């Protein structure tokens, strides 16, 4: 038995009496109980809603303020009464931001992996792909992914950290919106964005796989769109674009003898070529899965950053992958919160930044920085390893001095030992369940 949760979208259950909005021909002889899909097109000055129902323009006879819909949103409706002025009930109102966020989280959760894990799995494949694909679109896309990962030393400077935040993929859609509106975001800035680089590479991999998948195999039937009537097709070397082909010759000799027969080693060569193609396709599929896992992780972070009601504090959570000293991919988890402290004119902005990361020689570390009114700062450090705690304690005074020299009023600065939290984005800010129960 499935447990049905009532739809709580605004407008659900509301009934609307409609009339045809224009002389445009359409079908409105609906039957009682019929289910229809409607799209909100606009609202009149007095609050009546214009809909396109079953490809027919309709308008409500009365204001529909409780609907709280936006033009372009879809509604599921049921006919309560037919006729020239039918009465329709809203069965499913327009999705609200928190519902959209929950749906996006449900879609991303099963596919996501921490960015450092996903990118570490494919780092070697990306380097090989960039070398093999040369100056093709796929090769350039692979190099963009590799170049989008900053070195750890870049994150140690304020400017490097700012750029890493801007290029983390968290703000790609904002950049695209500003570019579309003429806001001045250039193509170079977009090319450095991690999410954009991952999307470009994934698109090129899929495109290359589609193209090379149609190449006929040597000595065998043509694959996907080949010419079946060709008696002795001459095998062209597949282009080294993507991971479905390597572009290397297999076997030797003239592929066709003077009599038109295949060479004696044709069967063996065809089997070898087929095996190579299968291995390359498997590598390509594995690469695509890991890229999709990284993209899902970025999407989950974006959902966690935008979820919640207007009463909740603004929150941004993201991961900054970077290259470690030995070339390994590591990650810095960042959570930024903003709220106001005080009442009336004495309200001061309060910013809290939490960082989580793990280094091979220092272990798991967490840092919490609080900035009040843009001038008063407090810092708390948390480490698992006692040696790391001792190392931090040796440099606390230097940290206080540096912050004071930057013009900040320094409050508490301390370090303590403890178990660091598990890495990964949270979904606690999402109101409501992510999974529908079934019994």
C-alpha positions as CSV (number, residue, x, y, z in Angstrom):
1,X,0.0,0.0,0.0
2,X,1.4,3.4,-1.0
3,X,1.1,6.2,1.6
4,X,-0.3,9.2,-0.3
5,X,0.9,12.5,1.0
6,X,-1.6,15.4,0.2
7,X,-0.4,18.0,-2.2
8,X,0.3,21.2,-0.4
9,X,1.1,23.4,-3.3
10,X,-0.7,26.8,-3.3
11,X,-3.9,26.7,-5.4
12,X,-4.4,23.0,-5.1
13,X,-8.2,22.3,-4.7
14,X,-9.2,25.7,-6.0
15,X,-12.0,25.7,-8.6
16,X,-12.1,28.1,-11.5
17,X,-15.0,29.0,-13.8
18,X,-13.6,29.6,-17.2
19,X,-14.6,31.2,-20.5
20,X,-12.9,31.2,-23.8
21,X,-10.4,34.1,-23.9
22,X,-10.4,34.8,-27.6
23,X,-12.0,33.9,-30.9
24,X,-9.1,31.5,-31.5
25,X,-10.5,28.1,-32.3
26,X,-10.1,25.4,-29.7
27,X,-11.7,22.5,-28.0
28,X,-13.7,23.2,-24.8
29,X,-16.4,20.6,-24.8
30,X,-14.8,18.8,-22.0
31,X,-16.5,16.0,-20.0
32,X,-17.0,15.9,-16.3
33,X,-14.1,14.1,-14.6
34,X,-11.7,14.6,-17.6
35,X,-8.1,15.4,-16.6
36,X,-6.4,18.3,-18.3
37,X,-3.0,20.0,-18.3
38,X,-3.1,23.8,-18.3
39,X,-0.3,26.4,-18.7
40,X,-0.6,29.8,-17.0
41,X,0.0,32.5,-19.7
42,X,-0.7,35.7,-17.8
43,X,-2.8,37.6,-15.2
44,X,-5.1,40.5,-15.8
45,X,-5.0,43.7,-13.8
46,X,-7.9,42.6,-11.6
47,X,-6.3,39.2,-10.9
48,X,-8.0,36.9,-13.3
49,X,-5.8,34.2,-14.8
50,X,-5.3,33.5,-18.4
51,X,-4.6,29.8,-19.2
52,X,-4.0,27.6,-22.2
53,X,-6.1,24.5,-21.4
54,X,-5.9,21.6,-23.9
55,X,-4.5,24.1,-26.5
56,X,-7.5,26.4,-25.9
57,X,-7.0,29.9,-24.5
58,X,-9.2,30.4,-21.4
59,X,-9.7,33.0,-18.8
60,X,-11.2,32.7,-15.3
61,X,-14.4,34.6,-14.5
62,X,-13.1,35.6,-11.1
63,X,-9.7,36.6,-9.6
64,X,-7.5,33.7,-8.9
65,X,-5.2,35.2,-6.2
66,X,-4.9,31.9,-4.3
67,X,-3.2,30.3,-7.2
68,X,0.1,32.0,-6.7
69,X,1.4,30.9,-10.1
70,X,3.8,32.5,-12.5
71,X,3.4,32.6,-16.3
72,X,4.8,29.5,-17.9
73,X,4.0,27.2,-15.0
74,X,1.9,24.1,-15.5
75,X,-1.2,23.0,-13.6
76,X,-3.0,19.7,-13.5
77,X,-6.8,20.2,-13.6
78,X,-10.0,18.2,-13.6
79,X,-13.3,19.1,-15.1
80,X,-16.0,19.5,-12.4
81,X,-18.7,20.8,-14.8
82,X,-18.7,21.0,-18.6
83,X,-20.4,23.5,-20.9
84,X,-19.6,26.8,-22.5
85,X,-18.2,28.1,-19.2
86,X,-16.6,24.9,-17.7
87,X,-15.7,24.7,-14.0
88,X,-12.2,23.2,-13.5
89,X,-10.5,22.2,-10.2
90,X,-6.8,22.5,-9.7
91,X,-5.5,19.0,-8.7
92,X,-1.8,20.0,-8.6
93,X,-0.8,23.6,-8.2
94,X,2.5,25.2,-9.5
95,X,5.6,23.8,-7.9
96,X,7.1,26.1,-5.3
97,X,10.9,26.7,-4.8
98,X,11.2,24.2,-1.9
99,X,9.4,21.5,-3.9
100,X,11.7,22.1,-6.9
101,X,14.7,21.9,-4.5
102,X,13.5,18.6,-3.0
103,X,12.9,17.1,-6.5
104,X,16.4,18.2,-7.6
105,X,18.0,16.6,-4.5
106,X,16.1,13.4,-5.0
107,X,17.4,13.2,-8.6
108,X,21.0,14.1,-7.6
109,X,21.5,12.0,-4.4
110,X,21.8,8.5,-6.0
111,X,24.3,9.7,-8.6
112,X,26.6,12.0,-6.6
113,X,30.1,11.4,-5.3
114,X,32.4,13.8,-3.5
115,X,34.2,15.9,-6.1
116,X,37.7,14.9,-5.0
117,X,36.8,11.2,-5.3
118,X,35.0,11.5,-8.6
119,X,37.8,13.7,-10.2
120,X,40.6,11.5,-8.7
121,X,39.1,8.5,-10.4
122,X,39.2,10.1,-13.8
123,X,42.3,12.3,-13.5
124,X,44.5,9.8,-15.3
125,X,41.9,9.2,-17.9
126,X,41.6,12.9,-18.5
127,X,45.3,13.3,-19.1
128,X,45.3,10.4,-21.5
129,X,42.3,11.8,-23.3
130,X,43.8,15.2,-23.6
131,X,47.0,13.7,-25.2
132,X,45.2,11.3,-27.5
133,X,42.6,13.7,-28.7
134,X,45.1,16.5,-29.5
135,X,43.4,19.7,-30.7
136,X,39.9,18.2,-31.1
137,X,37.0,19.6,-29.2
138,X,37.2,16.7,-26.8
139,X,40.9,17.2,-26.2
140,X,40.4,20.9,-25.4
141,X,37.4,20.1,-23.1
142,X,39.6,17.5,-21.2
143,X,42.4,20.1,-20.8
144,X,39.9,22.7,-19.5
145,X,38.8,20.3,-16.8
146,X,42.4,19.7,-15.7
147,X,43.2,23.4,-15.8
148,X,40.1,24.3,-13.8
149,X,41.6,22.6,-10.7
150,X,43.9,25.1,-8.8
151,X,46.9,24.0,-6.9
152,X,46.8,24.0,-3.2
153,X,49.1,27.0,-3.0
154,X,46.5,29.1,-4.9
155,X,44.0,28.6,-2.1
156,X,46.4,30.0,0.5
157,X,46.0,33.6,-0.9
158,X,42.8,35.7,-0.6
159,X,42.7,36.3,-4.4
160,X,43.3,32.7,-5.3
161,X,40.6,31.6,-2.8
162,X,38.1,34.2,-4.3
163,X,38.8,32.9,-7.8
164,X,38.3,29.3,-6.7
165,X,34.9,30.2,-5.2
166,X,33.9,32.0,-8.3
167,X,34.9,29.1,-10.6
168,X,33.6,26.3,-8.4
169,X,30.6,25.7,-10.6
170,X,28.3,27.0,-7.9
171,X,27.5,30.2,-9.8
172,X,27.6,29.0,-13.4
173,X,23.9,29.7,-14.1
174,X,24.3,33.2,-12.6
175,X,27.3,33.8,-15.0
176,X,25.2,32.6,-18.0
177,X,22.3,34.8,-16.9
178,X,24.6,37.9,-16.6
179,X,26.1,37.1,-20.0
180,X,22.7,36.8,-21.7
181,X,21.6,40.1,-20.1
182,X,24.8,41.8,-21.3
183,X,26.3,41.9,-17.8
184,X,29.9,41.6,-19.0
185,X,30.9,38.0,-18.1
186,X,33.4,37.1,-20.8
187,X,34.0,33.7,-22.3
188,X,37.4,33.3,-20.5
189,X,35.6,33.4,-17.1
190,X,33.1,30.8,-18.3
191,X,35.8,28.5,-19.6
192,X,37.4,28.4,-16.2
193,X,34.2,27.4,-14.4
194,X,34.4,23.8,-13.2
195,X,30.8,22.9,-13.8
196,X,31.0,24.4,-17.3
197,X,34.2,22.4,-18.1
198,X,32.6,19.2,-16.9
199,X,29.5,19.7,-19.0
200,X,31.5,20.5,-22.1
201,X,33.6,17.4,-21.7
202,X,30.6,15.2,-21.1
203,X,28.8,16.6,-24.1
204,X,31.9,16.0,-26.3
205,X,32.3,12.5,-25.1
206,X,28.7,11.7,-25.9
207,X,29.0,13.3,-29.3
208,X,32.3,11.5,-30.1
209,X,30.8,8.2,-28.9
210,X,27.8,8.6,-31.3
211,X,30.0,9.5,-34.2
212,X,32.6,6.7,-33.8
213,X,30.0,4.1,-32.9
214,X,28.9,4.1,-36.5
215,X,32.3,3.2,-37.8
216,X,32.3,-0.3,-39.4
217,X,34.4,-3.0,-37.9
218,X,37.1,-4.7,-40.0
219,X,35.9,-7.9,-41.6
220,X,32.5,-7.7,-39.8
221,X,29.1,-6.2,-40.5
222,X,28.8,-2.4,-40.4
223,X,27.6,-0.9,-37.2
224,X,24.9,1.7,-36.9
225,X,24.4,3.2,-40.3
226,X,27.1,1.5,-42.3
227,X,26.4,0.2,-45.8
228,X,25.4,-3.5,-45.6
229,X,25.8,-4.0,-49.3
230,X,29.5,-3.2,-49.3
231,X,31.2,-6.6,-50.0
232,X,34.7,-5.7,-48.8
233,X,34.7,-2.4,-46.9
234,X,38.1,-0.9,-46.5
235,X,38.5,-0.2,-42.8
236,X,39.2,3.4,-42.1
237,X,41.1,4.2,-38.9
238,X,38.6,5.6,-36.5
239,X,39.3,9.1,-35.3
240,X,41.0,9.3,-31.9
241,X,38.2,11.4,-30.5
242,X,36.6,10.2,-27.3
243,X,37.0,6.9,-25.7
244,X,35.0,4.7,-28.1
245,X,38.0,4.4,-30.5
246,X,41.7,4.7,-30.3
247,X,42.6,5.2,-33.9
248,X,45.3,2.6,-34.1
249,X,45.8,0.1,-36.9
250,X,45.3,-3.5,-36.0
251,X,46.8,-6.3,-38.1
252,X,48.7,-5.7,-41.3
253,X,48.8,-6.2,-45.0
254,X,46.5,-5.1,-47.7
255,X,42.9,-5.3,-46.4
256,X,41.7,-6.5,-49.8
257,X,43.5,-8.8,-52.2
258,X,43.4,-8.6,-55.9
259,X,40.5,-11.0,-56.0
260,X,38.6,-9.0,-53.5
261,X,39.0,-11.6,-50.7
262,X,39.8,-10.6,-47.1
263,X,43.4,-11.4,-45.9
264,X,43.9,-14.6,-44.0
265,X,44.4,-12.6,-40.7
266,X,41.2,-10.6,-41.2
267,X,39.1,-12.6,-38.7
268,X,41.8,-12.2,-36.0
269,X,42.2,-8.6,-36.8
270,X,38.5,-8.0,-36.6
271,X,38.3,-9.7,-33.2
272,X,41.2,-7.6,-31.9
273,X,39.7,-4.4,-33.2
274,X,36.3,-5.4,-31.6
275,X,38.0,-6.1,-28.3
276,X,39.9,-2.8,-28.3
277,X,36.7,-0.9,-29.2
278,X,34.9,-2.7,-26.4
279,X,37.6,-1.8,-23.8
280,X,37.7,1.8,-25.0
281,X,33.9,2.0,-24.8
282,X,33.9,0.7,-21.3
283,X,36.6,3.3,-20.3
284,X,34.5,6.0,-21.9
285,X,31.3,4.9,-20.0
286,X,33.3,4.8,-16.7
287,X,34.6,8.3,-17.4
288,X,31.2,9.6,-18.2
289,X,29.7,8.1,-15.0
290,X,32.3,9.8,-12.9
291,X,31.8,13.1,-14.6
292,X,28.1,12.8,-14.1
293,X,28.7,12.0,-10.4
294,X,30.8,15.1,-10.0
295,X,28.1,17.2,-11.7
296,X,25.4,15.7,-9.5
297,X,27.5,16.7,-6.4
298,X,27.7,20.3,-7.6
299,X,24.0,20.3,-8.3
300,X,23.3,18.9,-4.7
301,X,25.5,21.7,-3.3
302,X,23.6,24.3,-5.3
303,X,20.3,22.9,-4.1
304,X,21.5,23.0,-0.5
305,X,22.5,26.6,-1.0
306,X,19.2,27.8,-2.4
307,X,16.8,25.6,-0.4
308,X,14.6,26.8,2.5
309,X,12.1,29.5,3.1
310,X,12.6,33.2,2.9
311,X,12.9,33.3,6.7
312,X,16.0,31.1,6.7
313,X,19.5,32.6,6.7
314,X,21.2,32.8,3.3
315,X,23.6,29.8,3.0
316,X,26.1,28.7,0.4
317,X,27.7,25.3,0.5
318,X,30.2,24.0,-2.0
319,X,33.4,22.0,-2.5
320,X,36.6,23.3,-4.0
321,X,38.7,20.5,-5.5
322,X,42.4,21.2,-5.9
323,X,45.6,19.5,-6.9
324,X,47.8,18.3,-4.0
325,X,51.6,18.4,-3.9
326,X,51.8,15.0,-5.6
327,X,49.1,15.7,-8.2
328,X,46.3,14.0,-6.3
329,X,42.9,15.6,-6.2
330,X,41.8,16.9,-2.8
331,X,38.8,18.9,-1.7
332,X,38.0,21.8,0.6
333,X,34.4,21.8,1.8
334,X,33.0,25.4,2.3
335,X,29.8,26.5,4.0
336,X,29.1,30.2,4.2
337,X,26.1,31.6,6.2
338,X,24.9,35.2,6.6
339,X,22.5,36.5,9.3
340,X,22.0,39.8,11.2
341,X,22.7,40.3,14.9
342,X,20.9,42.9,17.0
343,X,17.7,45.0,16.6
344,X,16.8,48.2,14.8
345,X,19.6,50.5,13.8
346,X,22.1,48.4,15.7
347,X,21.8,45.4,13.4
348,X,25.2,44.2,12.3
349,X,25.8,41.6,9.5
350,X,27.2,38.3,10.8
351,X,29.1,36.1,8.5
352,X,30.1,32.5,9.4
353,X,32.5,30.5,7.2
354,X,33.1,26.8,8.0
355,X,35.9,24.9,6.2
356,X,36.5,21.1,6.2
357,X,39.4,19.4,4.6
358,X,41.9,16.5,5.2
359,X,45.6,16.6,4.5
360,X,47.8,13.5,4.5
361,X,50.3,14.7,7.1
362,X,47.8,16.8,9.2
363,X,44.7,14.6,9.2
364,X,41.1,15.9,9.2
365,X,40.7,19.6,10.0
366,X,37.8,22.0,10.5
367,X,38.0,25.8,10.7
368,X,35.2,28.2,11.7
369,X,35.6,31.9,11.1
370,X,33.0,34.4,12.3
371,X,33.0,38.1,11.1
372,X,30.6,40.6,12.8
373,X,30.0,44.0,11.3
374,X,32.9,43.5,8.9
375,X,35.4,44.3,11.6
376,X,35.3,41.8,14.5
377,X,36.6,38.3,13.8
378,X,36.9,35.1,15.8
379,X,38.5,31.9,14.7
380,X,38.1,28.3,15.9
381,X,40.3,25.4,14.7
382,X,39.5,21.8,15.2
383,X,41.9,18.9,14.4
384,X,41.9,15.1,15.0
385,X,45.6,14.6,15.4
386,X,47.4,15.8,18.5
387,X,50.5,16.7,16.5
388,X,48.3,19.0,14.3
389,X,46.8,20.7,17.4
390,X,50.3,21.4,18.7
391,X,51.4,22.8,15.4
392,X,48.4,25.1,15.2
393,X,49.0,26.3,18.8
394,X,52.5,27.3,17.9
395,X,51.1,29.7,15.2
396,X,48.0,31.1,16.9
397,X,49.8,34.3,17.9
398,X,51.0,34.8,14.4
399,X,47.4,34.4,13.2
400,X,46.2,37.0,15.7
401,X,48.9,39.4,14.6
402,X,48.1,39.0,10.9
403,X,44.4,39.6,11.4
404,X,45.1,42.7,13.5
405,X,47.4,44.0,10.8
406,X,44.6,43.6,8.4
407,X,42.5,46.1,10.4
408,X,40.3,43.6,12.2
409,X,39.3,43.5,15.9
410,X,40.4,40.0,17.0
411,X,38.2,38.1,19.4
412,X,38.6,34.4,20.3
413,X,41.3,32.5,18.5
414,X,41.7,28.9,19.6
415,X,42.3,25.2,18.6
416,X,41.0,22.0,20.1
417,X,41.4,18.3,19.4
418,X,38.4,16.2,18.3
419,X,36.9,14.0,15.7
420,X,36.3,16.0,12.5
421,X,32.8,15.7,10.9
422,X,32.3,13.4,7.9
423,X,32.8,15.3,4.6
424,X,30.0,16.0,2.2
425,X,27.1,18.4,1.7
426,X,24.1,18.2,3.9
427,X,20.5,18.3,3.0
428,X,19.2,19.4,6.4
429,X,18.1,22.8,4.9
430,X,15.5,21.0,2.7
431,X,12.1,21.2,4.2
432,X,10.1,18.0,4.0
433,X,11.1,14.4,3.1
434,X,13.3,13.5,0.2
435,X,11.8,10.0,-0.1
436,X,8.1,9.0,-0.3
437,X,7.4,6.1,2.0
438,X,5.7,2.9,0.9
439,X,4.2,0.3,3.2
